[in-house]
Amino acid sequence: MAADIQDLLAFVAVVNAGGFREGARLSGKSASSLSDAVRRMERRLGVRLLNRTTRSVVPTEAGARLMERIVPALGEVESALDVVNEFRDRPSGTLRLNVPASAVRLVLPAIVTPFLKSYPDIRLEVIAEESFVDVLAAGCDAGIRYDERLEQDMIAIPIGPRFQRFATAASPAYLDARGRPEHPRDLLQHACLRGKFASGAMPPWEYERDGETVSVDPSGPLIVRIGGAVDLAVQAALDGLGVIYLFEDWLRPYLDSGALEPVLEPWWQRFTGPFLY
């Protein structure tokens, strides 16, 4: 098929130029290669396409009919290739991202507006969920995940802050009433605001200090689905209902304002930031 198309292009070049020599000059090919291409076509079709004289080359009736049909078709092919080239020269279309709620709040706000201003022909669709779906099977083009959720052979690039911490905090009023924990295991005696994945798994609260790691599974009056319901737990902490364990950057405005007080800060665990894959 590729050879057939090249022969057709050679035939069109010769007819448009009125001869092999001029066709060769305009197309950048040799006159002999154009002549060979036309002869191959004539042999394949079993009909003469060009009348050749010492002064000119003109299409036969069959050649003229072929030109009438093939030139518009080649024009359509060229237009189609131009459309494809637009994707190469200027990215366009819909880009679907599958991301956790933490990335929506902590990573994307600083990235989305500059990205869309740089690529105005792209429409970004963001799907936020905490279930660990196969991004491609879900119809998405890419996703954002933390390294422990990435497959070993997955191509991934860092995005957002390179290091983050899980913070523990409570309102000053709560801590004044219930006391301030001095060790992660003290949380077992406190009202803790927990998060649960869609799968039903409830991740433990993990801490690390001077080589010692501690994982606790405290109880409390409120459990929220990790994702959109996390803000409910934040509000509960602000209202003095209990202790919360969440991304430091998520709680930072409340820590800075004094609405929440850090708990066990020397134990806060540091981890690698997210990746785009």
Residue frames as qw, qx, qy, qz and C-alpha x, y, z in Angstrom:
[[0.000, 0.884, 0.467, 0.000, 0.00, 0.00, 0.00],
 [0.302, -0.787, 0.098, 0.530, 2.80, 2.45, 0.86],
 [0.378, -0.141, 0.608, 0.684, 4.47, 1.74, -2.52],
 [0.212, 0.622, 0.686, 0.313, 1.14, 2.27, -4.32],
 [0.103, -0.933, -0.260, 0.227, 0.70, 5.67, -2.71],
 [0.356, -0.596, 0.344, 0.632, 4.23, 6.72, -3.62],
 [0.343, 0.161, 0.709, 0.595, 3.61, 5.70, -7.23],
 [0.089, 0.812, 0.567, 0.103, 0.37, 7.69, -7.26],
 [0.225, -0.871, -0.015, 0.437, 2.20, 10.74, -5.95],
 [0.386, -0.295, 0.553, 0.677, 4.80, 10.32, -8.69],
 [0.266, 0.485, 0.723, 0.414, 2.07, 10.09, -11.34],
 [0.038, -0.919, -0.380, 0.100, 0.38, 13.25, -10.07],
 [0.342, -0.706, 0.204, 0.585, 3.70, 15.11, -9.95],
 [0.372, -0.018, 0.651, 0.661, 4.45, 14.26, -13.59],
 [0.154, 0.674, 0.657, 0.301, 0.99, 15.24, -14.84],
 [0.164, -0.921, -0.244, 0.257, 0.95, 18.51, -12.89],
 [0.336, -0.637, 0.341, 0.604, 4.43, 19.42, -14.14],
 [0.655, 0.682, -0.057, -0.320, 3.76, 18.36, -17.73],
 [0.689, 0.534, -0.481, 0.092, 6.83, 16.14, -17.91],
 [0.887, -0.273, -0.282, 0.243, 9.23, 13.91, -16.05],
 [0.537, 0.240, -0.229, 0.776, 12.11, 16.36, -15.91],
 [0.183, -0.514, 0.075, -0.834, 10.03, 19.23, -14.49],
 [0.798, -0.468, -0.235, -0.297, 8.21, 16.83, -12.19],
 [0.818, -0.088, -0.340, 0.456, 11.56, 15.65, -10.87],
 [0.264, 0.365, -0.202, 0.870, 12.71, 19.22, -10.26],
 [0.430, -0.515, -0.020, -0.741, 9.55, 20.15, -8.37],
 [0.880, -0.382, -0.182, -0.218, 9.30, 16.94, -6.34],
 [0.277, -0.751, 0.590, -0.112, 12.99, 16.59, -5.54],
 [0.835, -0.068, 0.545, 0.031, 13.17, 13.12, -7.08],
 [0.199, -0.331, 0.682, 0.622, 14.99, 11.86, -10.13],
 [0.587, 0.322, -0.258, -0.697, 13.24, 11.72, -13.51],
 [0.426, 0.175, -0.872, -0.162, 14.09, 8.02, -13.80],
 [0.026, 0.124, 0.871, -0.474, 12.44, 7.20, -10.47],
 [0.472, 0.347, 0.235, -0.775, 9.27, 9.02, -11.56],
 [0.556, 0.332, -0.559, -0.518, 9.28, 7.16, -14.86],
 [0.255, 0.077, -0.958, 0.104, 9.72, 3.82, -13.09],
 [0.232, 0.206, 0.680, -0.664, 6.85, 4.64, -10.73],
 [0.574, 0.366, -0.044, -0.731, 4.46, 5.45, -13.58],
 [0.504, 0.275, -0.759, -0.308, 5.44, 2.28, -15.45],
 [0.043, -0.018, -0.937, 0.346, 4.77, 0.20, -12.34],
 [0.422, 0.309, 0.435, -0.733, 1.31, 1.70, -12.10],
 [0.588, 0.389, -0.358, -0.612, 0.59, 1.03, -15.75],
 [0.356, 0.181, -0.914, -0.068, 1.68, -2.58, -15.39],
 [0.112, 0.130, 0.833, -0.526, -0.43, -3.08, -12.30],
 [0.464, 0.428, 0.312, -0.710, -3.51, -1.49, -13.84],
 [0.526, 0.220, 0.760, 0.312, -2.98, -2.96, -17.30],
 [0.317, 0.861, 0.378, 0.128, -3.66, 0.37, -19.02],
 [0.483, 0.253, -0.008, 0.838, -1.55, 3.24, -20.33],
 [0.232, -0.789, -0.424, 0.379, -1.84, 6.36, -18.19],
 [0.080, -0.787, 0.168, 0.588, 0.48, 8.76, -20.03],
 [0.744, 0.608, 0.167, 0.222, 1.20, 9.54, -23.66],
 [0.504, -0.630, 0.239, 0.540, 4.89, 10.36, -23.95],
 [0.635, 0.731, 0.074, 0.238, 6.43, 12.41, -26.75],
 [0.654, 0.141, -0.165, 0.725, 9.83, 14.03, -27.07],
 [0.049, 0.442, -0.044, 0.895, 8.32, 17.39, -26.11],
 [0.478, -0.339, 0.229, -0.777, 5.56, 16.64, -23.65],
 [0.150, -0.119, -0.970, 0.153, 3.80, 14.12, -21.45],
 [0.489, -0.150, -0.008, -0.859, 0.00, 14.21, -21.33],
 [0.450, -0.017, 0.817, -0.360, -2.44, 11.85, -19.63],
 [0.145, -0.172, -0.853, -0.471, -4.46, 9.40, -21.65],
 [0.526, -0.444, -0.285, -0.667, -8.22, 9.31, -21.13],
 [0.791, -0.367, -0.479, 0.101, -7.69, 6.71, -18.40],
 [0.512, -0.021, -0.340, 0.789, -4.95, 8.85, -16.86],
 [0.131, -0.350, -0.037, -0.927, -7.14, 11.95, -16.94],
 [0.685, -0.473, -0.376, -0.408, -9.99, 10.07, -15.22],
 [0.747, -0.248, -0.459, 0.412, -7.58, 8.82, -12.59],
 [0.268, 0.163, -0.206, 0.927, -6.36, 12.37, -11.96],
 [0.385, -0.472, -0.221, -0.762, -9.95, 13.57, -11.50],
 [0.796, -0.469, -0.339, -0.176, -10.49, 11.04, -8.74],
 [0.789, -0.141, -0.348, 0.486, -7.10, 10.83, -7.10],
 [0.245, 0.409, -0.170, 0.862, -6.25, 14.53, -6.66],
 [0.494, -0.586, -0.008, -0.643, -9.21, 15.27, -4.34],
 [0.910, -0.326, -0.257, 0.010, -8.52, 12.05, -2.43],
 [0.676, 0.114, -0.288, 0.668, -4.87, 12.99, -1.92],
 [0.061, -0.545, 0.092, -0.831, -6.03, 16.40, -0.76],
 [0.743, -0.537, -0.128, -0.379, -8.17, 14.73, 1.90],
 [0.884, -0.133, -0.277, 0.352, -5.21, 12.63, 3.00],
 [0.403, 0.345, -0.215, 0.820, -3.07, 15.75, 3.31],
 [0.370, -0.593, 0.006, -0.715, -5.77, 17.51, 5.32],
 [0.877, -0.413, -0.221, -0.102, -6.04, 14.51, 7.64],
 [0.766, 0.026, -0.271, 0.582, -2.29, 14.50, 8.20],
 [0.091, 0.517, -0.126, 0.841, -2.39, 18.24, 8.93],
 [0.650, -0.595, -0.103, -0.461, -4.96, 17.58, 11.66],
 [0.912, -0.259, -0.214, 0.236, -2.67, 14.97, 13.22],
 [0.555, 0.302, -0.194, 0.751, 0.30, 17.34, 12.99],
 [0.251, -0.706, 0.009, -0.662, -1.64, 19.90, 15.01],
 [0.838, -0.532, -0.100, -0.067, -1.51, 17.49, 17.96],
 [0.815, 0.001, -0.110, 0.569, 2.26, 17.32, 17.57],
 [0.311, 0.443, -0.023, 0.841, 2.81, 21.04, 17.16],
 [0.264, -0.333, 0.258, -0.868, 0.21, 22.25, 19.67],
 [0.078, -0.153, -0.959, 0.225, -1.30, 19.82, 22.20],
 [0.474, -0.107, -0.068, -0.872, -5.09, 19.80, 22.17],
 [0.618, -0.196, -0.720, -0.247, -8.03, 17.70, 23.27],
 [0.673, -0.623, 0.022, -0.398, -9.25, 16.44, 26.63],
 [0.378, 0.347, -0.763, 0.392, -6.79, 15.33, 29.32],
 [0.752, -0.510, -0.211, -0.360, -8.40, 13.22, 32.04],
 [0.198, 0.445, -0.716, 0.499, -6.61, 12.94, 35.39],
 [0.766, -0.460, -0.427, -0.139, -7.45, 10.52, 38.19],
 [0.235, 0.466, -0.499, 0.692, -6.21, 11.93, 41.51],
 [0.414, -0.438, -0.716, 0.353, -6.75, 11.59, 45.26],
 [0.160, -0.920, -0.333, -0.128, -8.54, 14.36, 47.15],
 [0.552, -0.655, 0.056, 0.513, -5.27, 15.40, 48.77],
 [0.466, 0.043, 0.426, 0.775, -3.82, 16.21, 45.34],
 [0.062, 0.758, 0.499, 0.417, -6.90, 18.29, 44.46],
 [0.355, -0.919, -0.166, 0.041, -6.29, 20.41, 47.53],
 [0.560, -0.705, 0.241, 0.363, -2.51, 20.40, 47.88],
 [0.552, -0.135, 0.558, 0.604, -1.00, 19.86, 44.41],
 [0.376, 0.534, 0.616, 0.440, -3.30, 20.93, 41.57],
 [0.001, -0.939, -0.291, 0.185, -4.20, 24.51, 42.62],
 [0.254, -0.752, 0.321, 0.516, -0.65, 25.72, 41.93],
 [0.374, -0.150, 0.761, 0.508, -0.43, 23.84, 38.62],
 [0.416, 0.552, 0.721, 0.055, -3.78, 23.88, 36.82],
 [0.220, 0.918, 0.170, -0.284, -4.08, 27.56, 35.91],
 [0.093, -0.706, 0.525, 0.465, -0.51, 27.98, 34.57],
 [0.408, -0.012, 0.865, 0.292, -0.83, 24.71, 32.64],
 [0.393, 0.653, 0.647, 0.015, -4.11, 25.64, 30.96],
 [0.122, 0.916, -0.052, -0.378, -2.82, 29.12, 30.13],
 [0.207, -0.533, 0.692, 0.441, 0.20, 27.51, 28.44],
 [0.066, 0.064, 0.920, 0.380, -1.96, 25.01, 26.54],
 [0.406, 0.192, 0.207, -0.869, -5.25, 26.77, 25.74],
 [0.627, 0.146, -0.524, -0.557, -6.43, 24.00, 23.40],
 [0.357, -0.026, -0.914, 0.190, -6.43, 21.41, 26.19],
 [0.610, -0.494, -0.066, -0.616, -9.49, 20.77, 28.33],
 [0.167, 0.265, -0.858, 0.406, -8.60, 19.27, 31.71],
 [0.751, -0.380, -0.276, -0.464, -11.00, 16.87, 33.39],
 [0.050, 0.399, -0.777, 0.484, -10.15, 15.93, 36.99],
 [0.789, -0.322, -0.427, -0.302, -11.65, 12.87, 38.66],
 [0.099, -0.529, 0.649, -0.537, -11.00, 12.76, 42.41],
 [0.903, -0.258, -0.188, -0.288, -11.30, 9.41, 44.17],
 [0.352, -0.661, 0.636, -0.187, -9.45, 7.42, 46.77],
 [0.934, 0.039, 0.351, -0.057, -10.03, 3.93, 45.33],
 [0.261, -0.570, 0.631, 0.456, -6.88, 2.63, 43.65],
 [0.790, 0.501, 0.288, -0.203, -8.28, 2.05, 40.19],
 [0.615, 0.056, 0.490, 0.615, -6.43, 1.17, 37.00],
 [0.066, 0.603, 0.011, -0.795, -6.20, 4.67, 35.56],
 [0.135, 0.226, -0.665, -0.699, -6.15, 3.59, 31.91],
 [0.081, -0.317, -0.937, -0.123, -8.96, 1.06, 32.37],
 [0.004, 0.656, 0.559, -0.507, -11.01, 3.85, 33.97],
 [0.402, 0.767, 0.395, 0.307, -10.65, 5.92, 30.80],
 [0.216, -0.945, 0.082, 0.230, -8.13, 8.39, 32.20],
 [0.635, 0.696, -0.247, 0.225, -4.90, 9.54, 30.57],
 [0.404, 0.368, -0.586, 0.598, -2.83, 9.91, 33.73],
 [0.638, -0.669, -0.370, -0.090, -3.06, 9.89, 37.48],
 [0.031, 0.676, -0.493, 0.547, -1.44, 11.23, 40.61],
 [0.887, -0.372, -0.270, -0.047, -0.43, 8.79, 43.32],
 [0.359, -0.791, 0.488, -0.089, 2.09, 8.41, 46.12],
 [0.294, 0.538, -0.779, -0.135, 5.04, 6.10, 45.54],
 [0.316, -0.119, 0.904, -0.261, 3.71, 3.24, 47.66],
 [0.655, 0.437, 0.465, -0.405, 0.73, 3.05, 45.29],
 [0.447, 0.681, -0.409, -0.412, 2.79, 2.93, 42.07],
 [0.986, 0.126, 0.102, 0.042, 3.49, -0.24, 40.14],
 [0.641, -0.476, 0.346, 0.493, 7.20, -1.07, 39.82],
 [0.491, 0.152, 0.545, 0.663, 7.28, -0.65, 36.03],
 [0.144, 0.890, 0.433, -0.020, 5.15, 2.51, 36.00],
 [0.427, 0.332, 0.050, 0.840, 6.66, 5.59, 34.36],
 [0.309, -0.855, -0.406, 0.096, 6.25, 8.40, 36.90],
 [0.374, 0.443, -0.130, 0.804, 7.54, 11.93, 37.36],
 [0.255, -0.376, -0.567, 0.687, 7.53, 13.98, 40.59],
 [0.075, -0.612, -0.373, -0.694, 4.78, 16.57, 40.92],
 [0.500, -0.794, -0.164, -0.304, 4.07, 18.99, 43.75],
 [0.318, -0.787, 0.479, -0.225, 6.02, 19.14, 47.03],
 [0.594, 0.361, -0.718, 0.025, 8.73, 16.51, 47.17],
 [0.325, -0.071, -0.839, 0.430, 8.27, 15.83, 50.86],
 [0.482, -0.531, -0.177, -0.674, 5.22, 16.02, 53.07],
 [0.071, 0.116, -0.843, 0.521, 4.30, 15.12, 56.64],
 [0.462, -0.552, -0.642, -0.265, 1.27, 13.73, 58.38],
 [0.032, -0.361, 0.394, -0.844, 0.32, 16.10, 61.18],
 [0.383, -0.501, -0.767, 0.116, -1.65, 15.45, 64.34],
 [0.000, -0.234, 0.135, -0.963, -3.62, 18.33, 65.83],
 [0.237, -0.620, -0.744, 0.071, -6.52, 19.30, 68.05],
 [0.081, -0.831, -0.139, -0.533, -8.14, 22.49, 69.24],
 [0.153, 0.382, -0.574, 0.708, -6.59, 24.21, 72.28],
 [0.617, -0.318, 0.194, -0.693, -9.90, 23.83, 74.11],
 [0.947, -0.024, -0.282, -0.154, -9.89, 20.05, 73.60],
 [0.662, 0.268, -0.526, 0.462, -6.29, 19.71, 74.75],
 [0.142, -0.438, 0.432, -0.776, -6.90, 21.89, 77.80],
 [0.777, -0.243, 0.113, -0.570, -9.77, 19.60, 78.76],
 [0.993, 0.031, -0.077, -0.087, -8.24, 16.21, 77.90],
 [0.618, -0.591, 0.411, 0.316, -4.52, 16.79, 78.23],
 [0.442, 0.757, -0.405, -0.260, -1.71, 16.85, 75.69],
 [0.996, 0.030, 0.028, 0.084, -0.35, 13.50, 74.48],
 [0.231, -0.808, 0.509, 0.185, 3.38, 12.99, 75.01],
 [0.242, -0.243, 0.896, 0.282, 3.73, 9.69, 73.15],
 [0.423, 0.039, -0.584, -0.692, 1.73, 8.30, 70.19],
 [0.343, -0.240, -0.908, 0.028, 0.31, 5.53, 72.39],
 [0.053, 0.272, 0.507, -0.816, -1.31, 8.21, 74.55],
 [0.373, 0.069, -0.350, -0.856, -3.71, 8.74, 71.63],
 [0.373, -0.208, -0.893, -0.142, -5.41, 5.48, 72.60],
 [0.178, -0.475, -0.672, 0.539, -6.90, 7.41, 75.53],
 [0.097, 0.363, -0.009, -0.927, -8.17, 10.26, 73.35],
 [0.591, 0.609, 0.459, -0.261, -11.14, 10.92, 71.07],
 [0.261, -0.339, 0.582, 0.692, -9.68, 10.60, 67.58],
 [0.598, 0.601, 0.100, -0.521, -11.26, 11.57, 64.26],
 [0.554, -0.174, 0.749, 0.318, -10.57, 8.77, 61.79],
 [0.486, 0.518, -0.328, -0.623, -10.61, 8.31, 58.03],
 [0.687, 0.033, 0.726, -0.008, -11.59, 5.23, 56.06],
 [0.048, 0.260, -0.671, -0.692, -11.00, 4.29, 52.40],
 [0.692, 0.133, -0.201, -0.680, -13.81, 3.23, 50.08],
 [0.588, 0.154, -0.793, -0.052, -12.54, -0.34, 50.45],
 [0.755, -0.581, -0.243, -0.185, -13.33, -0.21, 54.15],
 [0.741, -0.002, -0.326, 0.587, -9.67, -0.14, 55.20],
 [0.276, -0.955, -0.055, -0.092, -8.89, 2.30, 58.00],
 [0.632, 0.470, -0.376, 0.488, -5.21, 3.30, 57.83],
 [0.650, -0.554, -0.333, 0.399, -3.39, 3.43, 61.18],
 [0.008, -0.987, 0.130, -0.097, -1.74, 6.57, 62.47],
 [0.890, 0.074, -0.109, 0.437, 2.01, 6.21, 62.01],
 [0.197, -0.964, 0.176, -0.031, 4.81, 8.06, 63.78],
 [0.858, 0.189, -0.171, 0.447, 8.60, 8.06, 63.78],
 [0.166, -0.941, 0.223, -0.194, 11.24, 9.60, 66.03],
 [0.204, -0.698, 0.682, -0.072, 14.94, 8.85, 66.51],
 [0.243, 0.268, -0.916, -0.176, 14.64, 5.54, 64.69],
 [0.219, 0.205, 0.874, -0.381, 11.56, 4.42, 66.62],
 [0.335, -0.133, -0.516, -0.777, 8.39, 3.83, 64.63],
 [0.226, 0.206, 0.780, -0.546, 4.99, 3.57, 66.24],
 [0.295, -0.207, -0.624, -0.693, 1.67, 2.65, 64.64],
 [0.192, 0.174, 0.713, -0.652, -1.55, 3.20, 66.59],
 [0.189, -0.358, -0.747, -0.528, -5.18, 2.48, 65.85],
 [0.077, 0.111, 0.537, -0.833, -7.12, 4.86, 68.09],
 [0.005, 0.578, 0.801, 0.154, -10.88, 5.10, 68.37],
 [0.010, -0.168, -0.145, 0.975, -13.19, 8.07, 68.47],
 [0.386, 0.485, 0.557, -0.553, -16.61, 9.54, 67.82],
 [0.537, 0.721, -0.010, -0.438, -16.27, 10.21, 64.06],
 [0.559, -0.101, 0.683, 0.459, -15.16, 8.21, 61.02],
 [0.453, 0.716, -0.010, -0.531, -15.26, 9.85, 57.56],
 [0.854, 0.377, 0.280, 0.223, -14.67, 8.51, 54.06],
 [0.429, -0.460, 0.299, 0.718, -11.22, 9.64, 52.94],
 [0.280, 0.414, 0.573, 0.650, -11.83, 12.11, 50.14],
 [0.089, -0.571, -0.254, -0.775, -14.53, 14.74, 50.08],
 [0.617, -0.683, -0.352, -0.170, -15.68, 14.04, 53.67],
 [0.651, -0.035, -0.360, 0.667, -12.31, 14.90, 55.20],
 [0.011, 0.436, -0.062, 0.898, -13.33, 18.54, 55.66],
 [0.664, -0.569, -0.274, -0.400, -16.04, 17.34, 58.04],
 [0.824, -0.298, -0.307, 0.371, -13.37, 15.82, 60.26],
 [0.391, 0.247, -0.139, 0.876, -11.35, 19.04, 60.08],
 [0.311, -0.560, -0.107, -0.761, -14.37, 21.04, 61.21],
 [0.805, -0.489, -0.324, -0.088, -14.98, 18.58, 64.03],
 [0.700, -0.084, -0.280, 0.652, -11.40, 19.09, 65.21],
 [0.101, 0.389, -0.024, 0.915, -11.85, 22.86, 65.07],
 [0.553, -0.546, -0.202, -0.596, -15.02, 22.48, 67.14],
 [0.253, -0.524, 0.664, -0.468, -13.11, 20.59, 69.84],
 [0.924, -0.058, -0.056, -0.374, -14.55, 17.13, 69.16],
 [0.936, -0.217, 0.217, 0.173, -11.21, 15.34, 69.03],
 [0.338, -0.601, 0.533, 0.491, -7.73, 14.81, 67.56],
 [0.765, 0.615, 0.059, -0.180, -7.17, 14.73, 63.79],
 [0.574, -0.350, 0.582, 0.458, -4.39, 13.13, 61.72],
 [0.598, 0.749, 0.284, -0.013, -3.99, 14.62, 58.25],
 [0.640, 0.423, 0.063, 0.638, -1.54, 16.13, 55.75],
 [0.380, -0.457, -0.222, 0.773, 0.37, 18.96, 57.40],
 [0.076, 0.038, 0.330, 0.940, -0.24, 21.25, 54.42],
 [0.285, -0.543, -0.673, -0.414, -3.99, 20.62, 54.72],
 [0.496, -0.712, -0.455, 0.201, -3.98, 21.69, 58.37],
 [0.514, 0.045, -0.098, 0.851, -1.32, 24.41, 58.05],
 [0.092, -0.555, -0.166, -0.810, -3.73, 27.41, 57.85],
 [0.661, -0.647, -0.259, -0.278, -5.40, 26.32, 61.11],
 [0.792, -0.270, -0.222, 0.501, -2.07, 25.62, 62.79],
 [0.374, 0.261, -0.009, 0.890, -0.74, 29.03, 61.80],
 [0.281, -0.593, -0.183, -0.732, -3.86, 30.80, 63.04],
 [0.095, -0.233, 0.731, -0.635, -3.88, 28.94, 66.35],
 [0.752, -0.088, -0.079, -0.649, -7.29, 27.39, 65.70],
 [0.978, -0.073, -0.195, 0.009, -5.55, 24.01, 65.95],
 [0.325, -0.791, 0.517, -0.043, -2.55, 23.12, 68.08],
 [0.587, 0.416, -0.693, -0.054, 0.16, 20.68, 66.95],
 [0.838, -0.399, 0.286, -0.239, 0.17, 17.37, 68.79],
 [0.858, -0.186, 0.414, 0.241, 3.27, 15.14, 68.96],
 [0.460, 0.857, -0.160, -0.169, 5.05, 17.26, 66.33],
 [0.138, -0.655, 0.730, 0.140, 8.50, 15.68, 66.90],
 [0.552, 0.006, 0.834, -0.014, 6.89, 12.38, 65.88],
 [0.629, 0.621, 0.099, -0.457, 5.34, 13.55, 62.63],
 [0.734, -0.007, 0.591, 0.333, 6.30, 11.16, 59.85],
 [0.189, 0.670, -0.342, -0.631, 7.92, 12.53, 56.69],
 [0.711, 0.218, 0.657, 0.127, 7.21, 10.86, 53.34],
 [0.261, -0.063, 0.545, 0.794, 7.88, 11.33, 49.63],
 [0.384, 0.422, 0.119, -0.813, 5.51, 13.60, 47.73],
 [0.761, 0.396, 0.453, -0.240, 3.22, 12.52, 44.88],
 [0.271, -0.230, 0.697, 0.623, 3.99, 11.46, 41.31],
 [0.634, 0.488, -0.029, -0.599, 2.26, 11.97, 37.99],
 [0.342, -0.206, 0.885, 0.238, 2.11, 8.70, 36.04]]
